[in-house]
Amino acid sequence: MTLFGFVAVDDLLTVGDGIGLGVAETGYAIDSGPFLRFSSAVPIPTDGLHTISWFSQDFAGNVELAKSTMVLVDATPPTAVFLSPSANAGGVCSVVSGKFPIIGTVADLHFQGYVLDFAPGANATFGFTLIAASTVAVSSGTLGVWDTTALSGFQTLRLIATDLVDNVTVTTVTVFVGSPALLLSLQSRHGFNKPSGVAVDAGNRIYVADTNNDQVDVFTSTGGFVAILGRGNGQDDDKDDRTQGRLRLNKPKDVKVDAAGNVFIADTNNNRVVKVTLSGQLLLQIGRQHGKEHKDHDDDEDKQEEGQHGQGNGQFNKPSGVALDASGRIYVSDTNNHRVQVFALDGSFFSTFNLPAVARPEPNDDDDSNDPDSTALGQPFGIALDGSGNIYVADAHGDRALKFSPQGVLLASFGTSGSGTGQFKRPEGVAVSPDGGCLFVSDRNNNRIQRLDTFGSVTLVFGSGAAFNEPIGLALDSSGNLFVADRNNNRVEKFGAPTAVPSPPVIVDVGSVISGMVHARGGGKLERGDRVKVDVPDGALSQDMPLSIEPENRQDPAAELAKGQKLSVRRKVSISSGVDYGPHGLVFNKPVTITLAYNPGDLRPGQDPDALVVHYWNPQTSDWEAMPSVVNTSSMTVSAQTTHFSLFRILGSLPDPTAKAASDLSMVLMACNPLRPAIGCEPMRFKNLPAGASLRIFTFAGALVKNISADGTGQAAWDGTNQSGSPVASGVYFVYFQGAGQSKVLKVAVQR
């Protein structure tokens, strides 16, 4: 809004002859409107060209002729926007390194100029150093080139734009100069075998295409084991109790997850893409079957049955990447057919487009396919989509990353062959932010990750040196954290934005076999990524020695038969994989604590998780021996103390189909009392109640907290909330039971 005013004088008075009587009033009009009397500053509310008219009158009634003029009003500040680095970038997208152009827009109707500078620190307000300045407006272009090679840590970029009437716009963005922070590392010498693909679902579970193990491994956000999808064609069905379903995979190289939690796998050597549930149920299969035996070149040692390859629509030749869009369409990198195929939600063929020719058609270092690289066409591996449906492909043969429109029209090609910034050697993975402004490319044979902005400028390079060993698969989670399948290091790592107070990364061993030296003095701990562990206290060992945790050895058919028969006789069932703690027969000076993990999905209907018990197999008695156990339903683990190492399993009693609710209140049982949410002990459970019994919970002062009813099996639970759903405070409470014509009062506690 612009204010204007008028100054009028009586000319006779200014001459000094004493005749002038002075100005009586001034009138004005805007844009042919009515004349108004001027008394104070008048606003012109809108920008643009306006006509202002005015006149004055003295006290003698003399009126001057009206005058007018044209006025151009500009009260709008200039546009000043950072496009790269973007103020909206989060996670790893806010980390930069090297020398790169700052992209943005500065514009105004009466543009005067801009200044681009930076200062150390996040959200800095002083100490700025000039990067560039200009009097030329810029539209989605380079504002200046920033060399960060001598910088580190948080930096504030500032853009100041001014116009000719002193309107000013100041825009800032905070970035971190350096390398992303390593937040989580899933690794093991005995776990992954050449992992190639990685994905993260809406619940932050991590999915790994564990290529040479012929499976997809699923973990919690903190690295805890969830499931294994798939079995190799040479594996027995009982190779690993943790495996979900009977899905057969052959060198899977990529994985994605849809919003419903369904898992899509590029089953590379089976020449197909499959859609499965987390429990391993096959929902959809795209690609020809009835294959042949084949020995793959990618470090495997066994012959596998390979699905039949083809060149027609809906047929594949070593598909190595899969992606999904918001509508449910499936995009597949049909690697050795040098194309991308698109399928509808039901798996029906939708469209296809070829990769463009490679300017450098000589053979590439391709140890992952049978293709001799005799063609000049590109070879797609990793594939990803942005929020607008644009398709990004890692072209391993072309040493480039390609961007296509949703219709398959080539929009951009990033990179050339080499080891310099912006050059690639066999890129195989891509991940892109929803806005398309942050593209990550795994530069496999240069052992690094490069990030490009939407204009193709490289704004981050990290991992060069010993950090990576042929990284392949990439994935971004909703917070902008980057996951990397570090193939030859047999690990998956999660990177995020550094913080002001960095914390050490979480290192999780995901192998099924781990071992380590434990000391007699001070003790120690071994822990697998699936939450299986052993805690050895000080003095439990007489000398330092290596301990191990391994899967159950099931090579003795007679022993397996005996174990199964004893389970049947005792009406029990295994709820966990068997775990061999070694060395077998080792006796400790004092008890050690072993912890086994279970999957709630393995519980039988009606089976009570609180009744799970750790058992060990006693070879002398050929029987399972129960151990006093502690169940933690929050972490899905059961712990027990033992003075010897053996084979251990979690066993649960089969539900009695004839069991009924109690007929009175004489046998009420409680679990998780006191209720302690901080350690996962919730909810508080009540059992052996008459069917339909009522429970009323009161404070120590007698105020009603909550009403609860028992179910048809005589069970009820209290989650520590009041009737409105708010958590209650720590303290002592009373539970008043009524049922079967009886009443009973028990004391309970809450500890937060």
WOMOJO-V713242 format. One record per helix or strand of 2 or more residues. SS is the DSSP state (H for helix, E for strand). FROM is the first residue (numbers start at 1). LEN is the number of residues. If there is no record, write none. Layout:
SS/FROM/LEN  SS/FROM/LEN
//
This chain:
E/2/3  H/11/5  E/23/8  E/36/2  E/42/3  E/48/11  E/67/7  E/79/6  H/91/4  E/95/2  E/99/9  E/111/10  E/129/6  E/138/10  E/153/11  E/168/10  E/181/7  E/195/6  E/206/5  H/211/3  E/215/5  E/225/8  E/243/7  E/252/6  E/263/5  H/268/3  E/272/5  E/282/5  E/292/3  E/304/3  E/319/6  E/330/5  H/335/3  E/339/5  E/349/6  E/380/6  E/391/5  E/400/5  E/410/5  E/416/2  E/423/2  E/427/6  E/439/5  H/444/3  E/448/5  E/458/5  E/471/6  E/482/5  H/487/3  E/491/6  E/506/4  E/514/6  E/523/5  E/533/4  E/545/7  H/557/13  E/572/3  E/579/4  E/587/11  H/600/3  H/609/3  E/613/6  E/623/4  E/629/4  E/637/8  E/647/7  E/669/3  E/675/2  H/677/3  E/684/4  E/694/6  E/704/6  E/716/3  E/731/9  E/742/9
//
